[in-house]
Amino acid sequence: MLDPTRPILIATRGSALALAQANAVIAQCRGAFPKLHFELKIIKTTGDKRQTASLAQTNAALPKGLFTKELELALLKHRADLAVHSLKDLPTDLPTGLKLGAVGQRADVRDVLIYRDAEFLKQAPSADWTADRAGRRGFEPHLMLADLPAGATIATSSTRRKAQLLDQRPDLKVVEIRGNVATRLQKLAERAELDATVLALAGISRLNFRITPAGRLEGNAVPDGLLAVVLPPEIMLPCVGQGAVGIEIRAQDERMEAVCVELNHFPTHQCVLAERAFLHEMGGGCQSPVAALAEIVGDQLRMRAVSYRGAEPRRAEGKRPVPEAIDLGRQLAAELK
């Protein structure tokens, strides 16, 4: 079934995070199938080309599948065999002929609040204080959302994060930010009008960034003088599929199904099945103002969800046996509609 003379093409976006995820998948593939040859195929998606468009708006300029459509087309045209996605970007309705073949083991689902270090700014050379940077302000390590000053400005392109931030701190100003992780961090470091941003812990971890015990954010491409603190799910519930990597394949490709058996992490797969079923029933995509997190506890799948579609936030929790993951997602969606 698995011909060693035929290379397996793995499609991914070209961002640093996407490449890190794809390379991790290739390493897993090579470990499981040492006699097979795997090649990386980098594809630029619509989302990569439209870095200035607002993700918080649904309009003709922002089609469904911003970061997945071109990868899926490569699968359908047999120009690729597997497509590696951040699962949070993968729509719940896949094109005819494609399916979610595997889900990798989930990384930490939490979000991170990132901001400038007040002590670092005090030590900055005077020559660095140009007119456009003079107004920058920083804060102390281990700052929490409640500690931000009134009217502070947080940059995020996520409607989910924006809704939860304003739910807890209506006084905050939330503005749009685009670009990859490194670009966003650079904007935060340099732009005086921004006080903080929120990113996924899984993403910065896969880029080999780390938060030191002192609260500093460190790593290649991380500007000097940034601090970070992890936000618990009780403060910032993650988006559907956050922290998980999805492997998309052709629906009738038995060859790739055999590969996916080795790539799939069953507990993570069941959790995201529940979350994606919830999102599907809510009728939303990755930029819908809803959040959900499913976790396996013993033989039960427990899930909590929140929707910000109405005038007031609505929350729901539930649990079911693990095999009833999809039913659990549908149940919580029905409660929140």
Secondary structure, DSSP 8 states (H G I E B T S, - for coil): ---TTS-EEEEE-SSHHHHHHHHHHHHHHHHH-TTS-EEEEE---HHHH-TTS-TT--STTS-S-TTTHHHHHHHHTTS-SEEEEEGGGS-SS--TTEEEEEE-------EEEEEEBHHHHHHS-GGG--TTTTT---B-TT--GGGS-TT-EEE-S-HHHHHHHHHH-TT-EEE---S-HHHHHHHHHH-TT--EEEEEHHHHHHTT-EE-TTSBEESTT--TTEEEEEE-TTTS---TTTT-EEEEEETT-HHHHHHHHHH--HHHHHHHHHHHHHHHHHT--TTSSEEEEEEEETTEEEEEEEE-SSSS-EEEEEEEEGGGHHHHHHHHHHHH-
